[in-house]
């Protein structure tokens, strides 16, 4: 069997622990700023920015969203899929992943889509208003 000194192998990564902790704090603080700004805006509906889709099946896509979840507005990732339900009917399903469930890589990557989320909000809120007019 290979003789491994796991303490020695781990030491360089362990030395980065403080930096990693600070990186998490910076990411969380940035996302908190985004959420606080969204809370201040008159957004009466779910808004989202589509950041990924299946080119072979445009019914399957992923969005960065600001939506109501269990009574509170929250930032989340939503995956929409066109699929059969347990009864054999075709329809769109949506799975939601709240911010607390994101990996560090997702938290970092999704920051690049924040401008798109705010830009999309304008059209989506206008569409909501239009639907309420008689």
N, CA and C of each residue as an Amber inpcrd file, in Angstrom:
protein
   402
   0.8410000  -1.1650000   0.0000000   0.0000000   0.0000000   0.0000000
   0.8950000   1.2400000   0.0000000   0.3930000   2.2930000  -0.6360000
   1.1430000   3.5410000  -0.7220000   1.1380000   4.2290000   0.6390000
   2.3170000   4.6680000   1.0550000   2.4420000   5.3910000   2.3170000
   2.1490000   6.8700000   2.0470000   1.1050000   7.3920000   2.6690000
   0.7040000   8.7820000   2.4570000   0.7740000   9.5650000   3.7580000
   1.4200000  10.7050000   3.7000000   1.4220000  11.6260000   4.8380000
   0.3520000  12.6790000   4.5420000  -0.8740000  12.3850000   4.9520000
  -1.9980000  13.2620000   4.6340000  -1.8630000  14.6430000   5.2610000
  -1.2400000  14.7300000   6.4110000  -1.0260000  16.0400000   7.0400000
  -0.1240000  16.9080000   6.1770000   0.9470000  16.3310000   5.6780000
   1.8740000  17.0840000   4.8260000   1.2160000  17.4520000   3.4970000
   0.4480000  16.5240000   2.9380000  -0.2270000  16.7990000   1.6740000
  -1.3010000  17.8810000   1.8380000  -1.9350000  17.9200000   2.9930000
  -3.0190000  18.8740000   3.2550000  -2.5270000  20.2580000   3.6600000
  -1.3180000  20.3460000   4.1530000  -0.8100000  21.5990000   4.7200000
  -0.9210000  22.8030000   3.7790000  -0.5550000  22.6950000   2.4860000
  -0.6670000  23.8800000   1.6270000  -2.1070000  24.3800000   1.4690000
  -3.0420000  23.4490000   1.4090000  -4.4450000  23.8560000   1.3000000
  -4.9310000  24.4100000   2.6340000  -4.5490000  23.7710000   3.7120000
  -4.9330000  24.2380000   5.0490000  -4.4420000  25.6650000   5.2830000
  -3.2850000  25.9970000   4.7450000  -2.7360000  27.3450000   4.9070000
  -3.6240000  28.4090000   4.2470000  -4.4900000  27.9870000   3.3340000
  -5.3810000  28.9150000   2.6330000  -6.7320000  29.0970000   3.3280000
  -6.9480000  28.4230000   4.4370000  -8.2520000  28.4370000   5.1080000
  -8.7640000  29.8620000   5.3660000  -7.9380000  30.7280000   5.8960000
  -8.3610000  32.1030000   6.1810000  -8.7590000  32.8530000   4.9200000
  -7.9810000  32.6700000   3.8510000  -8.3000000  33.3230000   2.5780000
  -9.6240000  32.8160000   2.0130000  -9.8690000  31.5260000   2.1450000
 -11.1230000  30.9440000   1.6590000 -12.3010000  31.5060000   2.4520000
 -12.1450000  31.5960000   3.7550000 -13.2030000  32.1540000   4.6060000
 -13.5240000  33.5850000   4.1880000 -12.4990000  34.3790000   3.9300000
 -12.7020000  35.7640000   3.4960000 -13.3480000  35.8230000   2.1150000
 -12.9790000  34.9090000   1.2270000 -13.5870000  34.8680000  -0.1090000
 -15.0860000  34.6020000  -0.0030000 -15.4700000  33.6580000   0.8480000
 -16.8950000  33.3910000   1.0700000 -17.6040000  34.6350000   1.5960000
 -16.9920000  35.3250000   2.5200000 -17.5970000  36.5350000   3.0870000
 -17.8060000  37.5960000   2.0090000 -16.8070000  37.7550000   1.1190000
 -16.9340000  38.7430000   0.0380000 -18.0730000  38.3760000  -0.9100000
 -18.1600000  37.0940000  -1.2730000 -19.2420000  36.6520000  -2.1590000
 -20.6040000  36.8800000  -1.5150000 -20.7400000  36.4630000  -0.2780000
 -22.0220000  36.6190000   0.4120000 -22.4060000  38.0900000   0.5560000
 -21.4360000  38.9420000   0.8380000 -21.7120000  40.3740000   0.9740000
 -22.1780000  40.9640000  -0.3550000 -21.5590000  40.5320000  -1.4360000
 -21.9440000  41.0450000  -2.7620000 -23.3730000  40.6380000  -3.1000000
 -23.6990000  39.3800000  -2.8380000 -25.0520000  38.9040000  -3.1130000
 -26.0680000  39.5660000  -2.1840000 -25.6750000  39.8720000  -0.9800000
 -26.5740000  40.5780000  -0.0620000 -26.8810000  41.9700000  -0.6110000
 -25.8840000  42.6300000  -1.2020000 -26.1010000  43.9350000  -1.8350000
 -27.1110000  43.8210000  -2.9680000 -26.9600000  42.7780000  -3.7790000
 -27.8830000  42.5600000  -4.9000000 -29.3040000  42.3720000  -4.3650000
 -29.4610000  41.5020000  -3.3760000 -30.7870000  41.2260000  -2.8140000
 -31.4010000  42.4820000  -2.1990000 -30.6120000  43.2490000  -1.4790000
 -31.1300000  44.4700000  -0.8530000 -31.5990000  45.4700000  -1.9050000
 -30.8610000  45.5800000  -2.9980000 -31.2760000  46.4980000  -4.0650000
 -32.5760000  46.0240000  -4.7050000 -32.6890000  44.7200000  -4.9580000
 -33.9180000  44.1800000  -5.5440000 -35.1120000  44.3900000  -4.6130000
 -34.8990000  44.2620000  -3.3180000 -35.9900000  44.4570000  -2.3470000
 -36.5390000  45.8790000  -2.3960000 -35.7010000  46.8410000  -2.7360000
 -36.1110000  48.2470000  -2.7780000 -36.9530000  48.5780000  -4.0100000
 -36.8880000  47.7380000  -5.0320000 -37.5430000  48.0350000  -6.3030000
 -38.9890000  47.5420000  -6.3260000 -39.8470000  48.2170000  -7.1140000
 -41.2430000  47.7870000  -7.2220000 -41.3740000  46.6150000  -8.2040000
 -41.0220000  45.4490000  -7.7360000 -41.0640000  44.2490000  -8.5780000
 -42.1900000  43.3520000  -8.0490000 -43.3480000  43.3330000  -8.7490000
 -44.5040000  42.5920000  -8.2540000 -44.5870000  41.1380000  -8.7160000
 -43.6080000  40.7040000  -9.4910000 -43.6840000  39.3770000 -10.0880000
 -42.3000000  38.7230000 -10.0800000 -42.2760000  37.4600000 -10.4730000
 -40.9850000  36.7900000 -10.6440000 -40.2770000  37.4220000 -11.8320000
 -39.0000000  37.7260000 -11.6550000 -38.1880000  38.1990000 -12.7780000
 -37.0360000  37.2220000 -12.9410000 -36.5530000  37.1130000 -14.1620000
 -35.4640000  36.1800000 -14.3780000 -34.6550000  36.5050000 -15.6090000
 -33.4360000  36.0280000 -15.5840000 -32.5230000  36.1700000 -16.7180000
 -32.0880000  34.7810000 -17.1450000 -32.3880000  34.4460000 -18.3930000
 -32.0330000  33.1370000 -18.9250000 -30.5410000  33.1210000 -19.2460000
 -29.8090000  32.2400000 -18.5950000 -28.3640000  32.1770000 -18.8150000
 -27.9180000  30.8820000 -19.4730000 -28.8070000  29.9530000 -19.6290000
 -28.4220000  28.7020000 -20.2770000 -29.6340000  28.0000000 -20.8380000
 -29.4720000  27.4360000 -22.0330000 -30.5570000  26.6530000 -22.5990000
 -29.9980000  25.5580000 -23.4890000 -30.8150000  24.5670000 -23.7080000
 -30.4610000  23.4520000 -24.5650000 -30.7700000  23.8600000 -26.0030000
 -29.7600000  23.9930000 -26.8690000 -30.0200000  24.4320000 -28.2390000
 -30.9150000  23.4560000 -29.0120000 -30.9150000  22.2030000 -28.6020000
 -31.7550000  21.2110000 -29.2720000 -33.1730000  21.1830000 -28.7130000
 -33.3830000  21.8010000 -27.5800000 -34.6940000  21.8040000 -26.9410000
 -34.8760000  23.1120000 -26.1760000 -35.3680000  24.1540000 -26.8550000
 -35.4810000  25.4680000 -26.2130000 -36.4510000  25.5140000 -25.0350000
 -37.2180000  24.4440000 -24.8340000 -38.1130000  24.3720000 -23.6700000
 -37.3240000  24.0820000 -22.3880000 -36.0760000  23.6710000 -22.5310000
 -35.2080000  23.3800000 -21.3860000 -34.2270000  24.5420000 -21.2180000
 -34.3280000  25.2390000 -20.1020000 -33.4430000  26.3830000 -19.8800000
 -33.2720000  26.6450000 -18.3880000 -32.2690000  27.4480000 -18.0730000
 -31.9430000  27.8140000 -16.6950000 -31.9720000  29.3340000 -16.5710000
 -32.4590000  29.8060000 -15.4200000 -32.5570000  31.2510000 -15.1860000
 -32.0690000  31.6130000 -13.7920000 -31.4650000  32.7850000 -13.7150000
 -31.2100000  33.4420000 -12.4370000 -32.4890000  34.2210000 -12.1530000
 -33.1080000  33.9940000 -10.9850000 -34.4070000  34.6000000 -10.7160000
 -34.4640000  35.3080000  -9.3680000 -35.3730000  36.2580000  -9.3040000
 -35.8070000  36.9130000  -8.0750000 -37.2830000  36.5740000  -7.9950000
 -37.6630000  35.7820000  -7.0070000 -39.0360000  35.2910000  -6.9290000
 -39.4810000  35.1640000  -5.4880000 -40.7790000  35.0480000  -5.3340000
 -41.3300000  34.8140000  -4.0050000 -41.1980000  33.3270000  -3.7180000
 -40.6300000  33.0010000  -2.5670000 -40.4300000  31.6140000  -2.1690000
 -40.7890000  31.5040000  -0.6940000 -41.8340000  30.7580000  -0.4250000
 -42.3160000  30.5650000   0.9500000 -42.5450000  31.8970000   1.6730000
 -43.1790000  32.8050000   0.9640000 -43.5560000  34.0800000   1.5590000
 -42.5060000  35.1680000   1.5330000 -41.3120000  34.8740000   1.0720000
 -40.2230000  35.8620000   1.0350000 -39.6610000  35.9460000  -0.3790000
 -39.2340000  37.1350000  -0.7610000 -38.5330000  37.2750000  -2.0420000
 -37.1220000  36.7260000  -1.8690000 -36.6470000  36.0000000  -2.8790000
 -35.3320000  35.3560000  -2.7700000 -34.6680000  35.2560000  -4.1360000
 -33.3480000  35.2770000  -4.1200000 -32.5570000  35.0160000  -5.3170000
 -32.4090000  33.5050000  -5.4310000 -32.5970000  33.0000000  -6.6400000
 -32.4810000  31.5570000  -6.8160000 -32.0850000  31.2290000  -8.2510000
 -31.7600000  29.9830000  -8.4540000 -31.5560000  29.4290000  -9.7840000
 -32.7800000  28.5730000 -10.0720000 -33.3440000  28.7230000 -11.2480000
 -34.5100000  27.9350000 -11.6270000 -34.1920000  27.1890000 -12.9150000
 -34.4830000  25.9050000 -12.9130000 -34.2890000  25.0650000 -14.0960000
 -35.6590000  24.6460000 -14.6030000 -35.9380000  24.9940000 -15.8450000
 -37.2080000  24.6480000 -16.4680000 -36.9720000  23.5090000 -17.4590000
 -37.8110000  22.4960000 -17.3800000 -37.6710000  21.3370000 -18.2560000
 -39.0380000  20.9480000 -18.8090000 -39.0620000  20.6010000 -20.0970000
 -40.2560000  20.0880000 -20.7490000 -40.1920000  18.5750000 -20.6100000
 -41.1230000  18.0230000 -19.8380000 -41.0640000  16.5910000 -19.5630000
 -42.4400000  16.0490000 -19.2150000 -42.5110000  14.7430000 -19.1350000
 -43.7640000  14.0860000 -18.7590000 -43.9030000  14.0490000 -17.2480000
 -45.1230000  14.2860000 -16.8030000 -45.3900000  14.1640000 -15.3730000
 -45.7200000  12.7040000 -15.0480000 -45.9230000  12.3760000 -13.7870000
 -46.2080000  10.9820000 -13.4130000 -47.4650000  10.4080000 -14.0730000
 -48.3240000  11.2820000 -14.6010000 -49.5630000  10.8280000 -15.2390000
 -49.4290000  10.7230000 -16.7530000 -48.2320000  10.9540000 -17.2550000
 -47.9750000  10.8320000 -18.6860000 -48.2550000  12.0830000 -19.4960000
 -48.6210000  13.1680000 -18.8350000 -48.8980000  14.4300000 -19.5250000
 -47.6080000  15.2370000 -19.6880000 -47.4590000  15.8790000 -20.8540000
 -46.3000000  16.7280000 -21.0930000 -46.5470000  18.1200000 -20.5270000
 -45.5100000  18.7000000 -19.9630000 -45.6080000  20.0540000 -19.4270000
 -44.2590000  20.5320000 -18.9370000 -44.2320000  21.7760000 -18.5290000
 -42.9970000  22.3660000 -18.0250000 -42.9100000  22.1540000 -16.5210000
 -41.7740000  21.6590000 -16.0880000 -41.5180000  21.5460000 -14.6520000
 -40.4360000  22.5580000 -14.2890000 -40.4460000  22.9800000 -13.0570000
 -39.4660000  23.9590000 -12.5930000 -38.8860000  23.4810000 -11.2780000
 -37.5680000  23.4180000 -11.2160000 -36.9160000  23.1250000  -9.9400000
 -36.1410000  24.3730000  -9.5220000 -36.2280000  24.6940000  -8.2440000
 -35.6500000  25.9220000  -7.7060000 -34.5310000  25.5750000  -6.7370000
 -33.4290000  26.2970000  -6.8690000 -32.2900000  26.1300000  -5.9660000
 -32.0070000  27.4900000  -5.3270000 -32.2890000  27.6020000  -4.0370000
 -32.0770000  28.8580000  -3.3250000 -30.5900000  29.1510000  -3.1490000
 -30.2750000  30.4180000  -2.9430000 -28.8860000  30.8670000  -2.8340000
 -28.0710000  30.0420000  -1.8410000 -28.6410000  29.7280000  -0.6940000
 -27.9060000  28.9710000   0.3310000 -27.4570000  27.5980000  -0.1490000
 -28.0850000  27.0940000  -1.2050000 -27.7530000  25.7750000  -1.7370000
 -26.7250000  25.8340000  -2.8680000 -26.3490000  27.0280000  -3.3030000
 -25.4030000  27.1580000  -4.4030000 -23.9930000  26.8190000  -3.9410000
 -23.2090000  26.3050000  -4.8570000 -21.7860000  26.0990000  -4.5790000
 -21.0720000  27.4520000  -4.6640000 -19.8660000  27.5030000  -4.1620000
 -19.0740000  28.7360000  -4.2590000 -18.8480000  29.1120000  -5.7180000
 -18.6370000  28.1110000  -6.5620000 -18.4310000  28.3750000  -7.9830000
 -19.6790000  28.9920000  -8.6060000 -20.8650000  28.4890000  -8.2290000
 -22.1050000  29.0610000  -8.7520000 -22.2830000  30.4940000  -8.2680000
 -21.9680000  30.7530000  -7.0060000 -22.1070000  32.1040000  -6.4650000
 -21.2380000  33.0880000  -7.2440000 -20.0450000  32.6710000  -7.5680000
 -19.1270000  33.5230000  -8.3210000 -19.5830000  33.6710000  -9.7700000
 -19.9180000  32.5780000 -10.4140000 -20.3150000  32.5850000 -11.8270000
 -21.5890000  33.3960000 -12.0570000 -22.5570000  33.2660000 -11.1730000
 -23.8410000  33.9410000 -11.3680000 -23.7450000  35.4550000 -11.2390000
 -22.7010000  35.9650000 -10.5860000 -22.5350000  37.4180000 -10.4960000
 -22.4700000  38.0610000 -11.8800000 -21.9160000  37.3500000 -12.8490000
 -21.8190000  37.9360000 -14.1920000 -23.1910000  38.1090000 -14.8440000
 -24.2190000  37.4380000 -14.3290000 -25.5600000  37.5370000 -14.9060000
 -26.4490000  38.5500000 -14.1840000 -25.9460000  39.1700000 -13.1320000
 -26.7410000  40.1530000 -12.3870000 -27.1640000  41.3270000 -13.2730000
 -26.2820000  41.9020000 -14.1120000 -26.7560000  42.9840000 -14.9880000
 -27.9220000  42.5400000 -15.8810000 -27.8520000  41.3320000 -16.3940000
 -28.9420000  40.8120000 -17.2180000 -30.2380000  40.6730000 -16.4430000
 -30.1400000  40.3040000 -15.1680000 -31.3310000  40.1830000 -14.3310000
 -32.0150000  41.5420000 -14.1730000 -31.2370000  42.5720000 -13.9010000
 -31.8130000  43.9070000 -13.7430000 -32.3880000  44.4170000 -15.0660000
 -31.6950000  44.1580000 -16.1750000 -32.2000000  44.5790000 -17.4850000
 -33.4970000  43.8540000 -17.8260000 -33.5710000  42.5750000 -17.5360000
 -34.7800000  41.7910000 -17.8050000 -35.9450000  42.2580000 -16.9480000
 -35.6490000  42.7420000 -15.7640000 -36.7040000  43.1680000 -14.8390000
 -37.5900000  44.2400000 -15.4550000 -37.0100000  45.1580000 -16.1990000
 -37.7830000  46.2570000 -16.7810000 -38.8890000  45.7030000 -17.6760000
 -38.5240000  44.8630000 -18.6330000 -39.5150000  44.3080000 -19.5580000
 -40.5160000  43.4080000 -18.8440000 -40.0540000  42.6260000 -17.8890000
 -40.9470000  41.6950000 -17.2080000 -41.9370000  42.4210000 -16.2990000
 -41.5150000  43.4930000 -15.6560000 -42.4400000  44.2790000 -14.8350000
 -43.4290000  45.0150000 -15.7410000 -42.9510000  45.5470000 -16.8620000
 -43.8650000  46.1920000 -17.8210000 -44.9150000  45.2030000 -18.3190000
 -44.4900000  43.9830000 -18.6010000 -45.4220000  42.9470000 -19.0600000
 -46.4580000  42.6420000 -17.9810000 -46.0400000  42.5860000 -16.7420000
 -46.9730000  42.3790000 -15.6270000 -48.0120000  43.5040000 -15.5910000
 -47.5540000  44.7370000 -15.6890000 -48.4570000  45.8940000 -15.6590000
 -49.4480000  45.8130000 -16.8130000 -48.9460000  45.4970000 -17.9850000
 -49.7950000  45.3930000 -19.1790000 -50.8950000  44.3450000 -18.9810000
 -50.5590000  43.2270000 -18.3770000 -51.5440000  42.1580000 -18.1610000
 -52.6400000  42.5650000 -17.1820000 -52.3500000  43.5330000 -16.3190000
 -53.3500000  43.9530000 -15.3330000 -54.2570000  45.0570000 -15.8600000
 -53.9310000  45.6200000 -17.0110000 -54.7490000  46.7010000 -17.5730000
 -55.8990000  46.1130000 -18.3820000 -57.0320000  46.7710000 -18.2920000
 -58.2300000  46.2880000 -19.0040000 -58.3580000  46.9820000 -20.3250000
